[in-house]
Amino acid sequence: MQKFMAGLPIEIVNPLYNETKDRLPTLPMPMKQAIQSALDREPDPKAKALQPSDVADIGFLQEIEKSGFCGNSTNP
């Protein structure tokens, strides 16, 4: 993280990292509601007729989550 923080000292980066690490999921997964919202905003009627599963296959991510490879992917 320090690499991407424009050379900030580790004394500043560590608290920032520790504060945010528990707020982010281990395995980022697209939310169906967010995809549907994006589709609903499209002016093309064909796009509005699509379902989130038509544009994003999260099956692979769900397999990774079930396998436990990435640890707990949901926040408590």
C-alpha positions as CSV (number, residue, x, y, z in Angstrom):
1,M,0.0,0.0,0.0
2,Q,2.8,2.4,0.8
3,K,4.0,2.0,-2.9
4,F,0.8,3.6,-4.0
5,M,0.6,6.3,-1.4
6,A,3.1,8.6,-3.0
7,G,5.9,7.7,-0.6
8,L,4.1,8.5,2.6
9,P,6.0,7.3,5.7
10,I,5.1,3.9,7.0
11,E,4.0,5.6,10.3
12,I,1.2,7.2,8.3
13,V,0.4,4.3,6.0
14,N,0.1,1.6,8.6
15,P,-2.8,3.2,10.5
16,L,-4.6,3.9,7.3
17,Y,-4.2,0.3,6.2
18,N,-5.3,-1.1,9.6
19,E,-8.3,1.2,9.6
20,T,-9.6,0.1,6.2
21,K,-8.6,-3.5,5.8
22,D,-11.5,-4.8,7.9
23,R,-14.0,-2.7,5.9
24,L,-13.2,-4.3,2.6
25,P,-14.3,-7.8,1.5
26,T,-11.5,-10.3,1.0
27,L,-13.1,-11.3,-2.3
28,P,-14.6,-8.4,-4.1
29,M,-17.8,-9.5,-5.8
30,P,-20.1,-7.4,-8.1
31,M,-23.4,-6.7,-6.5
32,K,-26.5,-7.7,-8.5
33,Q,-28.3,-4.6,-7.4
34,A,-25.4,-2.4,-8.7
35,I,-25.4,-4.1,-12.1
36,Q,-29.2,-3.9,-12.4
37,S,-29.0,-0.2,-11.5
38,A,-26.5,0.4,-14.3
39,L,-28.6,-1.6,-16.8
40,D,-31.7,0.4,-15.8
41,R,-30.0,3.7,-16.6
42,E,-29.1,2.6,-20.1
43,P,-31.3,4.3,-22.8
44,D,-31.3,1.2,-25.0
45,P,-34.3,-0.9,-24.3
46,K,-32.3,-4.0,-25.0
47,A,-30.0,-3.2,-22.1
48,K,-32.9,-2.5,-19.8
49,A,-34.2,-6.0,-20.6
50,L,-31.0,-7.7,-19.5
51,Q,-30.6,-9.3,-16.1
52,P,-27.4,-9.0,-14.0
53,S,-26.6,-12.6,-14.7
54,D,-26.6,-11.9,-18.4
55,V,-23.6,-9.6,-18.1
56,A,-21.7,-10.9,-15.1
57,D,-20.9,-14.5,-14.3
58,I,-19.9,-14.6,-10.6
59,G,-19.9,-18.4,-10.5
60,F,-16.1,-18.6,-10.5
61,L,-15.9,-16.1,-7.6
62,Q,-18.6,-18.0,-5.7
63,E,-16.5,-21.2,-6.1
64,I,-13.5,-19.4,-4.7
65,E,-15.5,-18.1,-1.8
66,K,-16.9,-21.6,-1.0
67,S,-13.5,-23.2,-1.2
68,G,-12.2,-20.9,1.5
69,F,-9.2,-20.0,-0.6
70,C,-9.4,-16.3,0.3
71,G,-10.6,-16.7,3.8
72,N,-13.8,-15.1,5.0
73,S,-15.0,-12.9,2.2
74,T,-17.8,-11.2,4.1
75,N,-17.5,-8.6,6.9
76,P,-18.9,-9.5,10.3
